[in-house]
Amino acid sequence: MTLLIKNARLVDPSQKWDGPASLLVVDGQVAAVGENLVDPRIEGAEIVDAGGRLLVPGLVDLHVHFREPGQTAKENIETGCRAAVAGGFTAVCAMANTKPVNDSVAITEMMLTRARKAGLCRYFPLGTVTKGAAGEELTDYGTLKASGCIAFSDDGLPVMNAAIMRRALEYTGWLDMPIVAHEEDTNLAAKGYINEGAVSAYLGCLGIPAAAEEAMVARDIVLAEHTGGHVHLAHLSTKGSLRLVREAKARGLKVTCEVTPHHFALTDRELVKFDSDFKMNPPLRSQADLDAILEALADGTVDAIATDHAPHTWDDKECELRDASFGIIGLETALPLTLELLVDKKVITLSRAVELLSGGPARVFHLDRQGLGSLKPGSAADFTLVDLEARVTVDRAFVQSRSFNTPFKGWQLPGKVVATWVGGAKVWG
C-alpha cells in the first residue's frame, strides 16, 4: 500500500520540521518526507490533499483507563480506542487497575486480543507493580514484559512500602522499564476528596494537602537515585512536585513526569459548584500550582501531556461530592485544550505542544524504538491531520467515549481532528 499526503503543514519536532511538506507512506512506514517530493513510488499512490492543514506524528497517551476487564459499562477497549483515534491518539498505554487487575499473562493477552480485534489504535498494557495491586508482593515483571507489558504501575493506589518500591525499581531497572508512580501518601491524604486549602475550608470539605503528593515524589526520587531505576511520576499537580523533578533532572536521575490538561486548565475554585465532574485524584489545585505547571511545561521539566482518561457512569458521578468517583474522560479534549490554553496563549510553541503529545511520551516508555512519535523515514506511519481553523464543541456527539464525565461540557475549542492514520491505514475521519 502506498499513500501520499500532500500540501500539509508538517510539524515534527524529531526532525525540527515546521513548514510545508508531503509525506509518502509505503507498506505502513514513512518512506519519504519533503516539500517537493520526487520519488518513483509516488506513481499509483493514493493521494490525500491536506489543504494546508496541520500534520503531526500520531499522539501517544501514557495514561488511560479503559475499564476492561470488569467495568465495561464505563468503557471497554473498543470504545476507548475509538475515543483515542477521534482525539488524534494513535497509541495508548492502559493502566492496570482493572477488575481483576492486570498482574497476569492471561489478562495481558486478553487485553491485546481485544485491542487487535478493535483494529483502531496501538494498545500497550501496563502490568501492576504488586500482585493484586495490594502493595505487598512484586509481580513477575519478566513474564509480563514478555507477554506485552511496557511498564508497571499500581495507578490509583500508591506503593506505600518503600522497601517494595525499592525492589521494584531495582528489578525493572534490569529490564530497562519504568515504574509509573501514583504519588499520594495515604496517611496525609486521609479521606480527603478535594485540594486542601482555602476552597476546602470554605466548603467544609476534607482536603488532600499538596504534601501528600510531594512527600511521595521526594521519596521515589531518592529511591530512583539509590537504585538507578526509572521512575515516571504520573499526573503531577503541585508546585513542589515539579520543583523536585526539576532538581532531579538537573542531577541526571532517571526521573520523568507527566501532567494532565485538566490540571493546567482548572483550579480548585471550580469545586464551589459541587459538581463531581471536577473531582479527580490528584485533585484540582490552586492557581499557584497551575502557574507552576505552565512554567514546567515551558521550561522542559515536563516530559508528556497525558489524559488520565477515567470514564465513569452517570451513577458514579451523580451523588454527593464526597461519595462520587474520582476522574474524568480526556482523550477527545486533550489536543484542543492544549492548543487553546498553551499554544494560543503563547505558553509554549506549537512544536513544543506536539512534542509533549507525541515524541516526548513515546520516549518515556521507549515506544520510539518501535518508530512511534516521529515521522522520520523508517518510522511507523502513524499520523494525525488537524484543522487549526475549525472549532469543536464538547458535547455528547463530539465525545466517542462510552462515558461523558467531563468538566469541559459546552466548551468551544480550536483544533478539529480531521483524520487519523495508524500504520498507514485510516482509522478515523
N, C-alpha and C positions, 0 to 999 in steps of 0.2 A: 504494500500500500504506500502510495506517495501522495503527499499533501503539501500544498504551498499556501502559506498565509502571507498575503502581500499588502502593502500600503498600511502598515501598522506603525504605531509609536511604541517601540520596544524599550522597556525598562528592565534591565537585568544587571543588578549590582555585581554579580560574579564576573561580568565582562566589562564593568564600568560603562555600560551602554545606556544611553538615554537619547533616543532620536529615531528617525525613520528607519525602517528595516523590513525585510522579508524573511520568512522562516521556512525552511524546507525540511519536511519530515519524510523519512524513508524507513519503513518497517518498524515503526514505534519509537524511533530515536531521532533526535535532532541531527540532520545531515549537514546543514549549512545555514549560516546567518549572514546577512549583508544588506546594504542599502540598495544595491543594484546587482542582484544575484544573476550570475551566468553559470548554469550547471546543466549538463545534458539530461540529468534525471528530472528536470522540471517538465520536460515534454511528456504529456499524457497525465500529469498530476492533477488531482482535484484541487481547484483553486478557490480560496476564500478571500474576498476583499474585505480587509478590516476597516476600511473607510476612515483611516486615521485614528482609530480607537486605540486604547492602551492595551498592549500585550505584555503579560508578565509571566514569569515561571509559576507553575501551579503552587497555590498556597498550601502550607503544611501546618496542621494544628497539632500541637504536642499534648493536648489535654481535652478529651471528650469523654462523656459518659453516655453509652448507647443502651444501657439497661438490659442487654440480653447476654446471658440468660437471667430470668427471674422477674423482671418488671417491665414486660413488653407493652403494657398499657400506656406506659410513659413514652417509650421509644423502642425500636428494635434496630438491628444492624442495617436493614434495608432502608428504613425511613431516615435513620441518622446519616447514612451515606448520601441519600438524596438531598438532605439539608446541606450537607457538606459541599457537594458539587454545585448546588444552587448558590452557595456563598463564595464560590471560586476556589474551594479547597479540593485539591486532588489527592491529598494524603491526610489521614487522621490517625492519631495514637490513642487507643482506647484504654481507659483506666480499668483496673482490675476489680473494683468494688461492686461487682455484680452479685447476684444471689443464685447459686453459690459463687464465691469469689474465684477469680482465676488463679488458682495455685496448682493447677494440674495440666498435664499434656492433653487430656481429654477435652477440657473446656477450651484451651487454646485452639485445638484443632477444630472444634465445633464453630468457634467464632470465625476462623479463617474460611471454613467451608461456607458459612452463611454470607460472608463478605464476597467471596468469589461468585456465589450464586446471584447476588445483587448486581454485580458487574458494573459498579459505578466508580468509586474512588479506591485508592490503595488504603488498606486497613492494616494497622500494625498494633497488635495487642501488647499490653504490659502484663507482667505477672506480679503477684504480690511479693512484698519483701518477706513477710512471715506467713506461715501456714494459717489459713483461715483469717488472715489479717488480724490475728489475735495478739501480735506483738511479742510472742514468746519463743517461737522456733523458726529458723530460717527455712524458706522453701528451697527446692533443688534448682538452683539457678542454671546450672549447666544443661540440665534436661529441658528446662523451659526455653532457654536460648535456642537449643537445637530444634524445638518444636515451632519456633517463630516469634517468641517474645523479644522485644527490642530494648526494654528497660524494666525496672521493678519499682513498684510503689504500693503502699497501703492507703493511697489517697482517700481522703475522708476521715482517716484516722492517722494520727502521728505515731511514729515509733518512739514511745516514751522511754524505753530502756536503752540507755546509752551504750551498754555493752553489746546489745543486739545490733544497734546501728553501727557500731564499730566493726563487728564481724561482717555485717552486710557490705560495708564499704570495702573491706579487705577482699572478700570473695569476688564481688563484682568488678573490683579493680583488676584482678587477674583475668577476668573475662572481657575487659575493656567495654564495660557497660555502665550506665549511670543508675544511681538510686534517685528517684524523684520523691522529694520530701514535702509532705503537708505539714507545715511548721506551726504547731499550736501546742503550747503547754496546757494540758487539760486541767491541771490544778489551778493555774492562773485564770484560764478561761471559765472554769467552773460551769455554771449553767447559763452563761451569758448568751445573748442571741442578736445583739447589735453592738456597734462600737461603743466602748466605754468613753464617755466624755460629756460635754455639755448637753448634747441631744438626749443621751440615755438618762441623764439626771433630770432633765426637763420632762421626759415622758414617763419616768418611773420604771424604766426597763432595765433588766440586768445587762450589764455591759461586758464585752470582751476587750481587755486592755491591749494596747499595742505591744506591751511587754510579753504577752503570751506568744506572739509570733517571733519577736526579736530574740527572746531567750533561747528558743529552739534554733533559730538561724545561727546565732553565735555558737551554740553547742556543735552544730553539724559542720560549721566551717572549721572549728577546732579538730573535729574528727576527720574531716577531709584532709587537713594538713597532716595529721598524725598517720593516716593510713595510705595517703596517696591516691585514694579513691575519688571518683567523680560524683559530687552531689549536685543535683539540679533542684533548685528551690522553686516550688510551684506557687503560682498566683500571689506574689508578694504584694503587700498592701500598705506598708508603713515606711515613713522616712528613715527610721532607724535601721530597718532591714536592708534597705537599699544602700545606706552608708556602709554597713558591714560587708555587703557584697562588693562594693566599690573598692574597699580596702583589701579584701581577699584577692580580688583580681590583680590589684597593683602588686601583690606579693607572689603572683604566678600560680595560685592554687587552682585546682580543678573544680571550680565553682561556677555554675551558670544559673540563670534565673529567667523567669517569665513574668509578665503582668497581663492583666485582662482588660478588655475595653471598658467593662463596667467600672473598674477601679480608676480609670483615667477620665471617665465621663461623669461620674456621680459622686456625691458625698453623703455622709450620714444624715444630713438635713432632710433628705427625701423621706426618712422614716417618720417624720411628723405626720405623714399621710396614713400611717398604719397600714400600708399596702405591702403585702408579703412578697410581691414581685421585686421589692427592693431588699429582700432578706437573702443574704448569701454568706458563705463562710470561706475565706475570711470576710468580715463584714465591710460594708462601705465605711470609709474612714473620714478623717477631717479634711478640710481644704488644704492644710499644710502638707498632709500626706499625699494628696492628689498632686499638688505642685511638685513634690519631690519625685513622684513617678514621672511627670513630664520631663523634669531635669534628667532623670536617669535614662529615659528613652532617647533623649537628645545627645547625651554625652557618651553613649556606648555601654553603659553599665548593664542595661537590659539586653538579653540575647534574643528574645522572642516575645511576640504577642500571641497569647493562647486564649481560647474562648472559655475554657472550663464549662463547656456546653453541658447543662444539667437539666434535662427535661423532667417535668412533674405534671401530674394530672390536676384537674380543677380541684378535686377534693384535697390534694396535698397542700394547696395554697389558700383555698377559701376557708380559712379558720382563724382563730386567734393568732396574732403575730407570734407569740411565744411558742405556739404549737405547730406553726407552719414549717414545711420542709425548707431547708437551705437550698439555694441555687436557682439559676436562670438558664434559658437557652441562649445561644450566641453565634451559631455558625453563619446564619444569613446576615447578621448585622455587623460582624467584626470589621470587614473591609469598609463598608460605608461609614462606620463610626471613626475608623482610623483616618479616612480621607477628610471627614468633616472636622474632627476635633484636633487632629495632629497636623495634617498637611495643609488644609485650608487656613488654619490659624497660625501656620508657619512655625510650629513647634519643631517639626522635622521636615526634611525634604521628601518628595515622592520616592526617590531612590531608597532612602533610609526606611520608609514605610514598607516598601516591597521587600527589603532585606529582613525586616522584623517578622514578616509574614511568610517568607519562603526560605531563602538561603540560610538565615540565622537558625530557625528551628530545625532545618534539615541537618545542619552541622551538630547541633546539640545531641541528637540521638544517632549520629553517624549515618543518616539517610542520604547524605551527599555521596557516600560510597556506592549508592545504588543509582546515582545520577539524578537525584532529586534536588530541587532548589536552584536550578541553573538551566539556562538554555544554550550553553556551550555545545558545539558539535560533539556528539557522542553521549549527551545527556538523555535521560528519558524524555519523551515528547509529551510532557505534562505542562499545560499552559492554560491561561485564563485571559479572555478578552473582556475588557471593561469599558463601558461608555461613561466617561467622566462628566459629560454634559447632562446626562439623564439623572433624574432623581427618583428615589424609591420611597414608598410609604410603608411603614412597618405595620401591616395588618395581617389578618388571617390568610388572605390569598397570597401574600408575599412569603410567608413562613411555610416551609416544606416539612418541618419537624412535626411529629405526631402531637407534640405539646405546644402550648402558646404562653408559657410563663416568662414573659419578658417585660422589663420596666420601660422599654422603648416603644410601647404601643402608640401609634399615631405619629411618631417622629418621621419627618421627611428628610432624607439624607441623600448625598451625592454618591454616584458610582453604582451603575447597574451592571451586574454580571450578564453579559450578552451570551457567552458560551464558555464551556469548559471542556477541555480535552484531556484524556488520560491515555498514555501510550499511543498517541496519535488518533485515538477514537473519540468522537464527540459524545459526551455523556450528559451534557446539559445545554439547552438553548436551541 
